Amino acid sequence: MTTAAPDISALSPTIRSLWTRSRGPLLALLLLVISGVVIATLQSGEQHGRLDPRSADRTGSRAIAQLLASHNVSTQVVTTSEEAAAAAGPHTTLLVTNPDVLTQDQLSGLHTATAHMPGRTVLLAPDASSLETFAPGVRIASPSGISAREPACSLPEARRAGSALLGGRSYTTAVGATDRCYLSGERPTLLRLPAPRTGRDTVLLGSPDFLYNHHLAEHGNASLALQLLGTHKHLVWYLPSLSDPSSAQDNQRGFLDLIPSGWYWALLQLTFAAAVAALWRARRLGPLVPEKLPVTVPAAETTEGHARLYEQANARDRASAVLRSATRIRLAPLIGVSPTHAHTPDILLPAIHTHLTTAPGVDTALHVLLFGPAPADDKALVHLADQLDALESSIVSQERHAPREHPDR
């Protein structure tokens, strides 16, 4: 018996269906990857190394660090509040680039470590909590635009620098003996608070823009930065980060604490609705009712479809079991065996043996043929189908040619 080669084109609908089912998740995954690449690119652009004295980006501060080094001012970069407190010794300048991200414990620890040491503390655009710790009596006023402004004060550093790029946050204070420079309206955007008893003054700047690499050469920015940060021979450049272990607070709220209470009720309602929908879809109000198919499918097409599914899944065990079971069911009535015993070897095999020409080992061969193991490959499966067909044809042929007794005898 010659078997035709499988039709490769019959697999193409399956490939198309797989693409149809998987293209949605694949496109979503591709969009996610593209978004990640875009975000990584943006974060690695100008915003990378913002106010970092080691960065040559537009918003980095490598230019002022090199300018300070040329005037014999050493710059030490620190990233934790503990390092900043340890490095800010006597006669040093401490620059805090982003005090807004510091916790109250960090601010208090840093202020305690530096308050009684002579030197200078420079805060860039500090918020209310930073002002309460480092500059009591100073308040934040309305923000202003960043532009070149004149000093309009008697602070020597500002008068020598001239106009500079300042603005952003402005401040108000009732504390006397303070230098109020680079006004926005009547409010200063540079405020210097002296501390005669300790010898450590505090400088508040409303904006850090004049320290950026791409602004340093404009107006008097370089001169102002050099004089404010180069007062002492050692500069501690503190870059606060949210990844600082000391920023963790015992009373810090977790993610679940940040969810509004109304969302819990919404989640409860959605859970209840999902449970009701599951019960509605899974209900059984009686026995299953068979329905007529909308179209009539020929048996040959159904058989061929099952065969192709078995072939795609390499389910030779299932295919051989179906072939053997169907053969046993068809042979049982031909050899006088009840259908209930069609799958019992001890009853079926002796009955088949009596209808065949006996030969040595035929019982073993019949048992392997009808109840044996699954074929090892597709070729063995085809051979099994041929043998089962030959066995059934042999018994049917014998039944047709068997002599029958006359009813009158």
Protein Blocks (a to p, Z undefined) as FASTA:
>chain_A
ZZddddfklmmmmmmmmmmmmmmmmmmmmmmmmmmmmmmmmmmmmmnophiakbcbfklc
klmmmmmmmnopacdddfbfklmmmmmcghiacddfblmlpcfklmmmmmmmmmmpgcdd
ddehiafklmmmmmghiacddddddddddfkiabfklmmnmpadeehjddddfbehiace
hiehjacfbdcdddfknopacdddfbfklmpmklmmgcjllmmmmmmmmmpmbdcddddd
fklmklpcfklccfklmpcfklmmmmmmmmmmmmmmmmmmmpcfbdcdddddfbdcdfkl
mmmmmmmmmmmnopaklmmmmmmmmmmmmmmmmnopafklmmgmklmmmmmmmmpccdeh
klmmmmmmmmmccdfblklmmmmmmmmmmmmmmmmmmmmmpccddfkZZ
